[in-house]
Amino acid sequence: MFNFQTDYEKTIYENRTHFVAVRGKGANRIRKEFKTFFEVVDFARPFNDNRTMVYAVNELGSSAHITNL
């Protein structure tokens, strides 16, 4: 599904507990947690600008950038 750039990204994705979507920067940053990738897609779809950064997060809180939507 994804073209991982590193083994770290792949490992975090495979052991994820949830996803985080991040938009904006500074004081305008929006950060939301989602259980499934489909929920992230539903969140990002209305923006349709490929500027929603998606991270997989494991149980230890480690994260890896997976894609932009």
C-alpha positions in Angstrom: 0.0 0.0 0.0 2.8 2.4 0.9 6.3 2.8 -0.5 8.4 3.0 2.7 11.6 4.9 2.4 13.2 3.2 5.4 12.9 0.0 7.5 12.0 2.2 10.5 8.9 3.5 8.7 7.9 0.0 7.8 8.4 -1.3 11.3 6.4 1.6 12.9 3.6 1.1 10.4 3.5 -2.7 11.0 3.3 -2.2 14.8 1.0 0.9 14.8 -1.7 1.4 17.3 -3.1 4.5 15.6 -2.5 7.2 13.0 -2.0 10.9 13.5 -2.9 13.5 10.8 -1.3 16.9 11.0 -2.1 20.1 9.0 -0.8 23.6 9.1 2.1 25.0 11.0 2.8 27.1 14.1 -0.3 28.4 15.9 -2.5 27.1 13.1 -1.4 23.5 13.4 -4.2 20.9 13.6 -3.4 17.4 15.0 -5.9 14.6 15.1 -5.7 10.9 16.1 -7.5 8.2 14.2 -7.7 4.4 14.6 -7.8 3.5 10.9 -6.3 4.9 7.8 -9.7 5.1 6.2 -10.7 7.7 8.9 -7.6 9.7 8.0 -8.6 9.7 4.4 -12.1 10.9 5.3 -10.6 13.7 7.3 -8.1 14.8 4.6 -10.4 14.4 1.5 -12.2 17.8 1.8 -8.9 19.6 1.7 -7.8 17.9 -1.4 -4.3 19.6 -1.4 -1.8 16.8 -0.4 -0.8 18.8 2.7 -2.2 16.5 5.4 0.8 14.7 6.8 0.0 11.2 8.0 2.0 9.5 10.7 1.8 5.9 12.1 2.3 5.7 15.8 3.3 2.6 17.9 2.5 1.7 21.5 5.7 3.4 22.7 4.6 6.7 21.0 7.3 6.4 18.3 6.0 7.8 15.0 7.0 7.7 11.3 5.7 9.8 8.4 3.8 7.5 6.1 2.3 9.8 3.4 0.7 13.1 2.6 -2.9 13.3 1.6 
